[in-house]
Structure formats: C-alpha cells, structure tokens
Amino acid sequence: MKKLTLNLTVSGGASILGIVFKIYKKGVANPIVEKTKSGSFSYDFELEPQTEYDLYIVGSNPIAENKKTVIKLDHDNFTFGPTSDKNPVTKTGKAYLVTYSFNTN
C-alpha cells in the first residue's frame, strides 16, 4: 500500500460550514473515503500502488480578517495530473474547492 497524508490547517477560527473531503478510485462511482471536519486535521490514506485517484476537498473559511486554510499533501512520489491544484495550496476566500488527480505509481 502507498501512503498519502492530507494535512489541512485552518487559521482564524473554525470552518463555518465544515470541510468535506472525498477520495475516489478512477472508474468507481462511490468514494473510498468521505469525511467531514470543522477545523485543522491530518488524515492518512492507504492507497493501492499503480492506481489513479481523485481527491476533492470542499470547505469554508472562518469569519475572521486573518482567515485562511492551508492544504498540503505528503506522499511517496505520486504523479499529479496537470489540472490538479498546487501542493501546498493556501485559500483565503470565503469558500474553496481543491482537487487533485494523481497516480500512486
């Protein structure tokens, strides 16, 4: 199995509406993992080698002037698709959608 760690740090309070993340194996309609959180967290995924996945993260930032969410993926040399968001990525608006398409090699 290949390890992927999702690290999400919320600054300025807690998410107003929550943070939802879902990971899908390519070609499968149902998510492998689907979770909702309200603040900073880390989550470890154990993924199959040489498999393609899509990870979606949707959330809202706190109501504060210094609001921001930093999303960072730690992984073992995965290959990311050209449409994936940057890693790490910082979101400072009211809400965000971050997507990653990758192969675990």
N, C-alpha and C positions, 0 to 999 in steps of 0.2 A: 504494500500500500504506500501511497505517496501522501505526505502531509502538507496541508495548506492551513495557515493560520490567518484569520481575519481579525485585525486589530482596529477598533473603532474608538476614537476619543472625542467626547463631546465637551466643549468648553462653554461656560456662561450659564449653566443650569442643566435641566433635563429636557429631553426632546418633548415637544408639546403633544404630538400625535403618536409618537413611538417610532421605532426603527425596525423595519421588516427586512429580513434577508432570506433569499431562496437560492438554492443551487440545483441546477438541472443537468443531467447527463444528456448529451446530444441525442436527439431522436426519441426521448422519453418525455411524455406529457406531464407527468407528476413530479414535483420536486423531490429530491433525495432528502433534503433538509429544508425546513421552513420554521423560522423563529421570529419572535417579536421581543424587542428590548426597549428600555426607556432612557438608558444612559450609556456611559462608556463600558466596553466589554472586549474580551478576546474569545474567539471560538475556533477550535481545531477541527478540521475536516480530515478524514482518512479516505483518500480517493484511489480509484483503480489506476494503475500505470497505463500509459499509452492510450489515454481516453480523453475525449473532448467534453468540456463542461461550459456552462453559462452560469454566472453568478450575478444576481440582481440585488441591489441594496437601495431601499427607498426610505426616506425619513424626513423629519422636520428638525430644524434647529430650535434652541430655546428662544424665549423672548428676552433678549438682552442686547446691549450695544456690542458687546465683545463676543457674540455668538459665533461658533464655528464647529465643524466636525471634520476630523482628520481620519481618513480611511487608508489603511496600509495592509498589504498582503505580504506575508512571509511564505516563501515557497522554495522548492528544490528544483531550480532551473526549468520552470514551466515556460512554454512558448505562448505568448499572448497575441490575439488577433489584432489587426490594425484598427478596429473600431472600439477596442477596449479603452476605458478611461485610464488616465495616468496612475501610476503606483509609486509613491503615495499620492493621494489627491486631497485637497482641502476645499470644503464647501462652506461658504459664509452667508448664503442667502437664506430665505425662509424655509425652503424645502429643496430636496435633491433626489435625483435618480442617478445611480452609478452602476455601470455594467462592465463585466469582464467576460470575455470569451477566451478560453485557453485550452491547451493540450498538456497533459501531465508528463508527456514524453516517456 
